[in-house]
Protein backbone atom coordinates (compact mmCIF):
# COMPACT_ATOMS: atom_id res chain seq x y z
CA UNK A 1 0.00 0.00 0.00
CA UNK A 2 2.86 2.34 0.88
CA UNK A 3 4.26 2.06 -2.64
CA UNK A 4 0.98 1.66 -4.52
CA UNK A 5 -0.41 4.88 -3.00
CA UNK A 6 2.83 6.72 -3.79
CA UNK A 7 3.49 7.53 -0.12
CA UNK A 8 7.13 6.53 -0.57
CA UNK A 9 7.83 9.57 -2.76
CA UNK A 10 7.47 11.91 0.25
CA UNK A 11 10.26 10.07 2.09
CA UNK A 12 12.95 9.76 -0.59
CA UNK A 13 16.27 10.56 1.07
CA UNK A 14 18.45 12.30 -1.49
CA UNK A 15 21.14 13.19 1.07
CA UNK A 16 22.42 9.78 2.15
CA UNK A 17 23.94 7.18 -0.10
CA UNK A 18 21.68 4.91 -2.04
CA UNK A 19 20.19 5.27 -5.45
CA UNK A 20 18.71 8.70 -4.59
CA UNK A 21 15.26 7.20 -5.06
CA UNK A 22 15.89 5.56 -8.44
CA UNK A 23 15.31 2.01 -7.17
CA UNK A 24 12.25 3.05 -5.17
CA UNK A 25 10.66 4.77 -8.17
CA UNK A 26 11.43 1.79 -10.43
CA UNK A 27 10.00 -0.58 -7.82
CA UNK A 28 6.89 1.61 -7.57
CA UNK A 29 6.38 1.51 -11.33
CA UNK A 30 6.85 -2.26 -11.39
CA UNK A 31 4.39 -3.12 -8.63
CA UNK A 32 1.94 -0.47 -9.80
CA UNK A 33 1.95 -2.10 -13.22
CA UNK A 34 1.57 -5.55 -11.64
CA UNK A 35 -1.36 -4.53 -9.41
CA UNK A 36 -3.11 -1.84 -11.44
CA UNK A 37 -1.85 -2.34 -14.98
CA UNK A 38 -3.84 -3.76 -17.83
CA UNK A 39 -1.00 -5.72 -19.43
CA UNK A 40 -1.08 -9.47 -19.02
CA UNK A 41 2.70 -9.65 -19.35
CA UNK A 42 4.97 -7.46 -17.23
CA UNK A 43 8.55 -6.73 -18.24
CA UNK A 44 10.65 -5.61 -15.26
CA UNK A 45 13.33 -4.07 -17.51
CA UNK A 46 13.25 -0.59 -15.95
CA UNK A 47 13.42 -2.00 -12.41
CA UNK A 48 16.19 -4.42 -13.38
CA UNK A 49 18.22 -1.63 -14.99
CA UNK A 50 17.88 0.62 -11.93
CA UNK A 51 18.76 -2.23 -9.59
CA UNK A 52 21.73 -3.29 -11.74
CA UNK A 53 23.22 0.20 -11.67
CA UNK A 54 23.52 -0.16 -7.88
CA UNK A 55 24.00 -3.93 -7.52
CA UNK A 56 26.01 -5.17 -10.50
CA UNK A 57 26.58 -8.52 -8.78
CA UNK A 58 22.98 -9.57 -9.41
CA UNK A 59 22.95 -8.63 -13.06
CA UNK A 60 25.51 -10.88 -14.69
CA UNK A 61 22.77 -13.18 -16.09
CA UNK A 62 23.69 -15.97 -13.70
CA UNK A 63 21.16 -17.39 -11.27
CA UNK A 64 21.44 -15.72 -7.87
CA UNK A 65 20.21 -16.59 -4.42
CA UNK A 66 16.65 -15.32 -3.85
CA UNK A 67 17.31 -14.53 -0.18
CA UNK A 68 20.37 -12.43 -1.07
CA UNK A 69 18.35 -10.58 -3.70
CA UNK A 70 15.51 -9.88 -1.26
CA UNK A 71 17.92 -8.56 1.41
CA UNK A 72 19.73 -6.43 -1.16
CA UNK A 73 16.42 -5.01 -2.43
CA UNK A 74 15.23 -4.25 1.11
CA UNK A 75 18.57 -2.62 1.98
CA UNK A 76 18.43 -0.44 -1.14
CA UNK A 77 14.83 0.56 -0.48
CA UNK A 78 15.81 1.37 3.11
CA UNK A 79 18.72 3.54 1.91
CA UNK A 80 16.36 5.41 -0.42
CA UNK A 81 13.72 5.88 2.28
CA UNK A 82 15.80 6.39 5.43
CA UNK A 83 14.24 9.27 7.35
CA UNK A 84 17.58 10.03 9.02
CA UNK A 85 19.81 12.41 7.11
CA UNK A 86 22.37 13.11 9.85
CA UNK A 87 23.58 9.88 11.45
CA UNK A 88 25.16 10.67 14.80
CA UNK A 89 27.57 8.03 16.09
CA UNK A 90 28.01 7.22 19.73
CA UNK A 91 29.62 4.35 21.58
CA UNK A 92 26.92 1.93 22.67
CA UNK A 93 27.74 0.07 25.87
CA UNK A 94 26.60 -3.49 26.43
CA UNK A 95 23.88 -4.29 28.93
CA UNK A 96 24.68 -3.01 32.42
CA UNK A 97 24.13 -5.07 35.61
CA UNK A 98 21.41 -2.74 36.89
CA UNK A 99 19.53 -2.78 33.58
CA UNK A 100 16.73 -5.20 32.67
CA UNK A 101 16.75 -6.92 29.29
CA UNK A 102 13.81 -4.76 28.24
CA UNK A 103 15.60 -1.54 29.21
CA UNK A 104 18.79 -2.55 27.42
CA UNK A 105 16.83 -3.72 24.38
CA UNK A 106 14.95 -0.41 24.22
CA UNK A 107 18.21 1.54 24.53
CA UNK A 108 19.77 -0.41 21.66
CA UNK A 109 16.63 -0.08 19.51
CA UNK A 110 16.36 3.68 20.11
CA UNK A 111 19.97 4.11 19.05
CA UNK A 112 19.40 1.98 15.95
CA UNK A 113 16.30 4.01 15.03
CA UNK A 114 18.26 7.25 15.51
CA UNK A 115 20.45 6.16 12.58
CA UNK A 116 18.26 3.80 10.57
CA UNK A 117 14.58 4.72 10.34
CA UNK A 118 12.42 3.79 7.36
CA UNK A 119 9.33 1.80 6.58
CA UNK A 120 11.67 -1.11 5.84
CA UNK A 121 12.97 -0.96 9.42
CA UNK A 122 9.38 -0.64 10.69
CA UNK A 123 8.20 -3.71 8.81
CA UNK A 124 11.18 -6.00 8.39
CA UNK A 125 13.75 -5.45 11.11
CA UNK A 126 13.84 -6.89 14.56
CA UNK A 127 16.28 -7.42 17.37
CA UNK A 128 17.82 -10.43 19.05
CA UNK A 129 19.66 -10.85 22.31
CA UNK A 130 23.22 -12.14 22.12
CA UNK A 131 24.93 -13.44 25.25
CA UNK A 132 28.55 -14.54 25.57
CA UNK A 133 29.86 -15.92 28.85
CA UNK A 134 33.57 -16.17 29.62
CA UNK A 135 34.48 -19.70 30.70
CA UNK A 136 37.32 -18.38 32.86
CA UNK A 137 35.88 -15.41 34.79
CA UNK A 138 32.16 -16.17 34.21
CA UNK A 139 31.60 -12.56 33.05
CA UNK A 140 28.63 -12.35 30.69
CA UNK A 141 28.47 -9.88 27.81
CA UNK A 142 24.94 -9.12 26.57
CA UNK A 143 24.11 -7.10 23.47
CA UNK A 144 21.01 -6.61 21.34
CA UNK A 145 21.60 -6.79 17.61
CA UNK A 146 19.26 -5.97 14.75
CA UNK A 147 18.36 -8.39 11.99
CA UNK A 148 16.36 -8.32 8.79
CA UNK A 149 15.86 -12.06 8.52
CA UNK A 150 16.20 -15.05 10.81
CA UNK A 151 18.18 -17.93 9.44
CA UNK A 152 17.04 -21.22 10.89
CA UNK A 153 19.15 -24.30 10.26
CA UNK A 154 17.50 -27.33 8.74
CA UNK A 155 18.24 -30.07 11.25
CA UNK A 156 18.99 -33.66 10.36
CA UNK A 157 16.63 -34.94 13.06
CA UNK A 158 13.47 -33.79 14.82
CA UNK A 159 13.94 -30.54 16.67
CA UNK A 160 11.69 -28.06 18.40
CA UNK A 161 12.57 -24.39 18.77
CA UNK A 162 10.73 -21.57 20.44
CA UNK A 163 10.86 -18.01 19.18
CA UNK A 164 9.51 -15.08 21.16
CA UNK A 165 8.65 -11.84 19.37
CA UNK A 166 8.36 -8.68 21.47
CA UNK A 167 6.06 -6.21 19.77
CA UNK A 168 6.27 -2.41 19.99
CA UNK A 169 3.09 -2.27 22.09
CA UNK A 170 4.71 -4.34 24.86
CA UNK A 171 2.98 -7.61 24.08
CA UNK A 172 4.81 -10.73 23.00
CA UNK A 173 4.07 -13.67 20.78
CA UNK A 174 5.59 -17.10 21.37
CA UNK A 175 5.93 -19.50 18.47
CA UNK A 176 6.86 -23.13 18.77
CA UNK A 177 8.42 -24.58 15.62
CA UNK A 178 8.71 -28.34 15.16
CA UNK A 179 10.80 -29.66 12.29
CA UNK A 180 11.52 -33.15 11.04
C-alpha positions in Angstrom: 0.0 0.0 0.0 2.9 2.3 0.9 4.3 2.1 -2.6 1.0 1.7 -4.5 -0.4 4.9 -3.0 2.8 6.7 -3.8 3.5 7.5 -0.1 7.1 6.5 -0.6 7.8 9.6 -2.8 7.5 11.9 0.3 10.3 10.1 2.1 13.0 9.8 -0.6 16.3 10.6 1.1 18.4 12.3 -1.5 21.1 13.2 1.1 22.4 9.8 2.1 23.9 7.2 -0.1 21.7 4.9 -2.0 20.2 5.3 -5.5 18.7 8.7 -4.6 15.3 7.2 -5.1 15.9 5.6 -8.4 15.3 2.0 -7.2 12.3 3.1 -5.2 10.7 4.8 -8.2 11.4 1.8 -10.4 10.0 -0.6 -7.8 6.9 1.6 -7.6 6.4 1.5 -11.3 6.9 -2.3 -11.4 4.4 -3.1 -8.6 1.9 -0.5 -9.8 2.0 -2.1 -13.2 1.6 -5.5 -11.6 -1.4 -4.5 -9.4 -3.1 -1.8 -11.4 -1.9 -2.3 -15.0 -3.8 -3.8 -17.8 -1.0 -5.7 -19.4 -1.1 -9.5 -19.0 2.7 -9.6 -19.4 5.0 -7.5 -17.2 8.6 -6.7 -18.2 10.7 -5.6 -15.3 13.3 -4.1 -17.5 13.3 -0.6 -16.0 13.4 -2.0 -12.4 16.2 -4.4 -13.4 18.2 -1.6 -15.0 17.9 0.6 -11.9 18.8 -2.2 -9.6 21.7 -3.3 -11.7 23.2 0.2 -11.7 23.5 -0.2 -7.9 24.0 -3.9 -7.5 26.0 -5.2 -10.5 26.6 -8.5 -8.8 23.0 -9.6 -9.4 22.9 -8.6 -13.1 25.5 -10.9 -14.7 22.8 -13.2 -16.1 23.7 -16.0 -13.7 21.2 -17.4 -11.3 21.4 -15.7 -7.9 20.2 -16.6 -4.4 16.6 -15.3 -3.9 17.3 -14.5 -0.2 20.4 -12.4 -1.1 18.4 -10.6 -3.7 15.5 -9.9 -1.3 17.9 -8.6 1.4 19.7 -6.4 -1.2 16.4 -5.0 -2.4 15.2 -4.2 1.1 18.6 -2.6 2.0 18.4 -0.4 -1.1 14.8 0.6 -0.5 15.8 1.4 3.1 18.7 3.5 1.9 16.4 5.4 -0.4 13.7 5.9 2.3 15.8 6.4 5.4 14.2 9.3 7.3 17.6 10.0 9.0 19.8 12.4 7.1 22.4 13.1 9.8 23.6 9.9 11.4 25.2 10.7 14.8 27.6 8.0 16.1 28.0 7.2 19.7 29.6 4.4 21.6 26.9 1.9 22.7 27.7 0.1 25.9 26.6 -3.5 26.4 23.9 -4.3 28.9 24.7 -3.0 32.4 24.1 -5.1 35.6 21.4 -2.7 36.9 19.5 -2.8 33.6 16.7 -5.2 32.7 16.8 -6.9 29.3 13.8 -4.8 28.2 15.6 -1.5 29.2 18.8 -2.6 27.4 16.8 -3.7 24.4 14.9 -0.4 24.2 18.2 1.5 24.5 19.8 -0.4 21.7 16.6 -0.1 19.5 16.4 3.7 20.1 20.0 4.1 19.1 19.4 2.0 15.9 16.3 4.0 15.0 18.3 7.3 15.5 20.4 6.2 12.6 18.3 3.8 10.6 14.6 4.7 10.3 12.4 3.8 7.4 9.3 1.8 6.6 11.7 -1.1 5.8 13.0 -1.0 9.4 9.4 -0.6 10.7 8.2 -3.7 8.8 11.2 -6.0 8.4 13.8 -5.4 11.1 13.8 -6.9 14.6 16.3 -7.4 17.4 17.8 -10.4 19.1 19.7 -10.8 22.3 23.2 -12.1 22.1 24.9 -13.4 25.2 28.6 -14.5 25.6 29.9 -15.9 28.8 33.6 -16.2 29.6 34.5 -19.7 30.7 37.3 -18.4 32.9 35.9 -15.4 34.8 32.2 -16.2 34.2 31.6 -12.6 33.0 28.6 -12.4 30.7 28.5 -9.9 27.8 24.9 -9.1 26.6 24.1 -7.1 23.5 21.0 -6.6 21.3 21.6 -6.8 17.6 19.3 -6.0 14.7 18.4 -8.4 12.0 16.4 -8.3 8.8 15.9 -12.1 8.5 16.2 -15.1 10.8 18.2 -17.9 9.4 17.0 -21.2 10.9 19.2 -24.3 10.3 17.5 -27.3 8.7 18.2 -30.1 11.3 19.0 -33.7 10.4 16.6 -34.9 13.1 13.5 -33.8 14.8 13.9 -30.5 16.7 11.7 -28.1 18.4 12.6 -24.4 18.8 10.7 -21.6 20.4 10.9 -18.0 19.2 9.5 -15.1 21.2 8.6 -11.8 19.4 8.4 -8.7 21.5 6.1 -6.2 19.8 6.3 -2.4 20.0 3.1 -2.3 22.1 4.7 -4.3 24.9 3.0 -7.6 24.1 4.8 -10.7 23.0 4.1 -13.7 20.8 5.6 -17.1 21.4 5.9 -19.5 18.5 6.9 -23.1 18.8 8.4 -24.6 15.6 8.7 -28.3 15.2 10.8 -29.7 12.3 11.5 -33.1 11.0 
